[in-house]
């Protein structure tokens, strides 16, 4: 069984701010929690925290994220981006797109973005991204992107999981090198991060919309303040969802739980 290996990942990822500081733990409560602790201790922008196992893995709305040891990718990226706070969720999409591109390159699978923070493969959940940040003034002091991806584990569809899930091994019938996969993700994320913090947001936004599972579909979004239903127009530059309600009103939603009607 392949273990995560810092030196292998660095060699495969090449020279990048996201390959300079990679920390791998055998067991952690949560990679996001550890990344936040490292930030308070002065860790550098681009620090990567990975774990073979999490004992308190979590997703959005404090949902639990289950992963058996030594099978999947459990990673958090610490960022100190020079962007407006309203653009933070574009970073979530950047990690999703980077992962989708890496999956296509290594596995030949065509995954898609399920807004706001999931990656789906064959209409089943493959990965989830938890974005946490702190704001000072109009800009984030830090952003932590945490991702759990099912790689070499075949989720039991009868296990009572909240979402119907899949894995790369289940989709391909083969074991996938986690070291190669995370290295490919980090390489691609480096380029997209520069696009978002630079002047190429328009092209990035077009890519996100091409990869969106929701665009053109009827959905219901639970925003926490109520349910909004309508047809998805697309994803906005700042990572929001734009939809048209049944009465023709166009609404932009920054966060919420989505139910899709295929």
C-alpha positions as CSV (number, residue, x, y, z in Angstrom):
1,X,0.0,0.0,0.0
2,X,1.4,3.4,-1.1
3,X,2.0,5.9,1.7
4,X,2.0,9.6,1.3
5,X,5.6,10.8,0.8
6,X,6.6,14.4,1.1
7,X,9.7,14.1,-1.1
8,X,7.8,12.2,-3.9
9,X,5.1,14.9,-3.9
10,X,7.7,17.7,-4.1
11,X,9.6,16.0,-6.9
12,X,6.4,15.4,-8.9
13,X,4.9,18.8,-8.2
14,X,8.0,20.7,-9.3
15,X,9.1,24.1,-8.0
16,X,6.1,26.0,-6.6
17,X,5.0,27.8,-3.5
18,X,2.7,24.9,-2.9
19,X,5.5,22.3,-2.9
20,X,7.8,24.2,-0.5
21,X,6.1,23.4,2.8
22,X,4.3,20.1,2.9
23,X,3.5,18.5,6.2
24,X,2.2,15.0,6.4
25,X,0.7,13.4,9.5
26,X,-0.2,9.8,10.1
27,X,-3.2,10.8,12.2
28,X,-4.9,14.1,12.9
29,X,-8.3,15.3,14.2
30,X,-8.6,17.6,11.1
31,X,-6.2,19.0,8.5
32,X,-8.1,22.3,8.5
33,X,-7.7,22.6,12.3
34,X,-4.0,21.9,12.1
35,X,-3.6,24.4,9.2
36,X,-5.3,27.0,11.3
37,X,-2.9,26.3,14.2
38,X,0.1,26.5,11.9
39,X,-1.1,29.9,10.7
40,X,-1.2,31.2,14.3
41,X,2.4,29.9,14.7
42,X,3.5,31.9,11.6
43,X,3.4,29.3,8.9
44,X,4.0,30.4,5.3
45,X,1.5,31.1,2.6
46,X,1.1,27.9,0.6
47,X,1.7,25.5,3.5
48,X,0.1,22.1,2.7
49,X,-1.2,19.8,5.5
50,X,-2.0,16.2,4.7
51,X,-3.1,13.2,6.8
52,X,-3.4,9.5,6.3
53,X,-6.3,9.5,8.7
54,X,-8.6,12.1,10.4
55,X,-10.4,11.4,13.6
56,X,-12.7,14.4,13.4
57,X,-12.9,15.2,9.7
58,X,-15.7,17.6,8.8
59,X,-17.4,19.2,5.9
60,X,-19.8,22.1,5.5
61,X,-22.4,22.7,8.3
62,X,-20.3,20.6,10.7
63,X,-21.1,17.4,8.8
64,X,-18.8,14.5,9.4
65,X,-16.3,13.4,6.7
66,X,-15.5,9.7,7.0
67,X,-12.4,8.3,5.4
68,X,-10.6,5.0,6.3
69,X,-6.8,5.3,6.9
70,X,-4.2,5.3,4.1
71,X,-6.8,5.3,1.3
72,X,-7.8,8.8,0.3
73,X,-6.6,12.4,0.0
74,X,-7.2,14.5,3.1
75,X,-5.5,17.9,2.5
76,X,-5.6,21.5,3.6
77,X,-4.0,24.5,1.8
78,X,-3.1,27.6,3.8
79,X,-3.4,30.8,1.8
80,X,-2.9,34.4,2.5
81,X,-4.3,35.8,-0.8
82,X,-4.3,39.4,-1.9
83,X,-7.9,39.4,-2.9
84,X,-11.2,41.0,-1.7
85,X,-13.1,39.0,0.8
86,X,-16.0,38.6,-1.6
87,X,-13.8,36.6,-4.0
88,X,-12.8,33.9,-1.4
89,X,-15.1,31.3,-2.8
90,X,-13.5,31.6,-6.2
91,X,-10.6,29.9,-4.5
92,X,-12.9,26.9,-3.7
93,X,-13.7,26.6,-7.3
94,X,-10.0,26.9,-8.2
95,X,-9.2,23.8,-6.1
96,X,-12.2,22.0,-7.6
97,X,-11.1,22.8,-11.2
98,X,-7.4,21.8,-10.4
99,X,-8.6,18.5,-9.0
100,X,-10.9,17.8,-12.0
101,X,-8.0,18.5,-14.4
102,X,-5.7,16.2,-12.5
103,X,-8.3,13.4,-12.4
104,X,-8.8,13.6,-16.1
105,X,-5.0,13.5,-16.7
106,X,-4.3,10.6,-14.5
107,X,-7.5,8.6,-14.6
108,X,-9.2,9.6,-17.8
109,X,-12.4,10.4,-15.8
110,X,-14.6,13.4,-16.4
111,X,-15.6,14.9,-13.1
112,X,-17.7,18.1,-12.6
113,X,-18.3,20.8,-10.0
114,X,-21.5,20.6,-7.9
115,X,-21.7,24.1,-6.4
116,X,-20.8,25.2,-3.8
117,X,-18.1,22.9,-2.8
118,X,-18.3,19.4,-4.2
119,X,-16.8,17.4,-7.0
120,X,-19.1,14.8,-8.6
121,X,-18.2,11.8,-10.8
122,X,-20.9,9.9,-12.7
123,X,-23.4,12.0,-10.6
124,X,-22.0,10.7,-7.4
125,X,-20.0,12.6,-4.8
126,X,-16.3,12.1,-5.2
127,X,-14.9,15.0,-3.1
128,X,-15.9,17.8,-0.8
129,X,-14.1,21.1,-0.1
130,X,-14.4,23.0,3.2
131,X,-13.3,26.7,2.9
132,X,-12.6,28.6,6.2
133,X,-11.3,32.1,6.4
134,X,-10.8,35.2,8.6
135,X,-11.3,38.7,7.3
136,X,-9.5,41.9,8.3
137,X,-11.1,44.9,6.8
138,X,-12.0,44.1,3.2
139,X,-9.4,41.3,2.7
140,X,-8.9,37.9,4.2
141,X,-6.2,37.4,6.7
142,X,-6.0,33.8,5.7
143,X,-8.0,31.2,3.7
144,X,-7.9,27.5,4.4
145,X,-9.1,25.1,1.6
146,X,-9.6,21.7,3.0
147,X,-10.5,18.8,0.7
148,X,-11.4,15.2,1.2
149,X,-11.3,13.0,-1.9
150,X,-12.2,9.3,-2.2
151,X,-9.3,7.7,-4.1
152,X,-8.7,4.1,-3.3
153,X,-11.8,3.4,-1.2
154,X,-15.1,2.1,-2.5
155,X,-17.8,3.7,-0.3
156,X,-20.6,1.4,0.7
157,X,-23.8,2.8,-0.8
158,X,-25.8,1.1,2.0
159,X,-23.7,2.6,4.8
160,X,-26.1,5.4,5.5
161,X,-23.9,8.2,4.1
162,X,-25.8,11.4,3.4
163,X,-24.8,11.5,-0.3
164,X,-24.4,8.7,-2.8
165,X,-20.6,8.5,-3.1
166,X,-18.0,7.1,-5.4
167,X,-14.2,6.9,-5.6
168,X,-11.5,6.9,-8.3
169,X,-10.8,3.2,-7.7
170,X,-14.4,2.4,-8.1
171,X,-14.8,4.4,-11.3
172,X,-11.6,3.1,-12.9
173,X,-11.2,-0.4,-11.4
174,X,-7.6,0.4,-10.5
175,X,-5.6,1.8,-7.6
176,X,-4.5,5.4,-8.0
177,X,-1.2,6.9,-6.8
178,X,-2.2,9.5,-4.2
179,X,1.3,11.0,-4.4
180,X,1.0,11.6,-8.2
181,X,-2.6,12.8,-7.8
182,X,-2.0,15.4,-5.1
183,X,1.2,16.6,-7.0
184,X,-0.8,17.1,-10.2
185,X,-3.5,19.0,-8.2
186,X,-1.0,21.3,-6.6
187,X,0.7,22.0,-10.0
188,X,-2.6,23.0,-11.5
189,X,-3.8,24.9,-8.5
190,X,-0.6,27.0,-8.7
191,X,-1.6,28.2,-12.2
192,X,-5.2,28.9,-11.3
193,X,-4.3,30.7,-8.1
194,X,-2.2,33.1,-10.2
195,X,-5.2,33.6,-12.6
196,X,-7.5,34.5,-9.7
197,X,-5.1,36.8,-8.0
198,X,-4.1,38.3,-11.4
199,X,-6.0,39.4,-14.4
200,X,-7.4,36.2,-15.9
201,X,-10.7,35.9,-13.9
202,X,-12.8,35.9,-17.1
203,X,-11.2,32.8,-18.6
204,X,-11.3,31.1,-15.2
205,X,-15.0,31.8,-14.8
206,X,-15.7,30.4,-18.3
207,X,-13.9,27.2,-17.3
208,X,-15.9,26.9,-14.1
209,X,-19.2,27.2,-16.0
210,X,-18.1,24.6,-18.6
211,X,-17.5,22.2,-15.7
212,X,-20.6,23.1,-13.7
213,X,-23.0,20.2,-13.1
214,X,-25.8,22.6,-12.2
215,X,-25.9,25.0,-15.1
216,X,-29.1,24.7,-17.1
217,X,-30.7,22.5,-14.4
218,X,-33.6,23.2,-12.1
219,X,-32.5,23.3,-8.5
220,X,-33.7,24.2,-5.0
221,X,-31.2,26.0,-2.7
222,X,-31.6,26.0,1.0
223,X,-29.8,29.3,2.0
224,X,-30.5,28.9,5.7
225,X,-33.1,31.7,5.5
226,X,-35.4,29.8,3.1
227,X,-35.6,27.8,-0.1
228,X,-35.0,29.4,-3.5
229,X,-35.9,27.4,-6.6
230,X,-35.2,28.1,-10.2
231,X,-33.0,27.3,-13.2
232,X,-29.3,27.8,-12.8
233,X,-27.8,30.4,-15.2
234,X,-24.3,29.8,-14.1
235,X,-21.5,30.5,-11.7
236,X,-20.4,34.1,-11.0
237,X,-16.8,35.3,-10.9
238,X,-16.7,35.4,-7.1
239,X,-18.0,31.8,-6.8
240,X,-21.7,32.6,-6.4
241,X,-24.6,30.8,-8.0
242,X,-26.9,32.7,-10.3
243,X,-30.3,31.4,-11.0
244,X,-33.6,32.5,-12.5
245,X,-36.7,31.9,-10.4
246,X,-40.1,30.8,-11.8
247,X,-41.3,34.4,-11.7
248,X,-38.3,35.5,-13.9
249,X,-36.3,37.1,-11.1
250,X,-32.5,36.6,-11.3
251,X,-30.9,35.9,-7.9
252,X,-27.3,35.5,-6.9
253,X,-26.6,33.1,-4.0
254,X,-23.2,32.9,-2.3
255,X,-23.8,29.8,-0.2
256,X,-26.4,27.1,0.4
257,X,-27.3,23.4,0.1
258,X,-28.4,22.4,-3.4
259,X,-30.9,19.8,-4.5
260,X,-30.8,19.1,-8.2
261,X,-33.5,17.7,-10.4
262,X,-31.9,15.8,-13.2
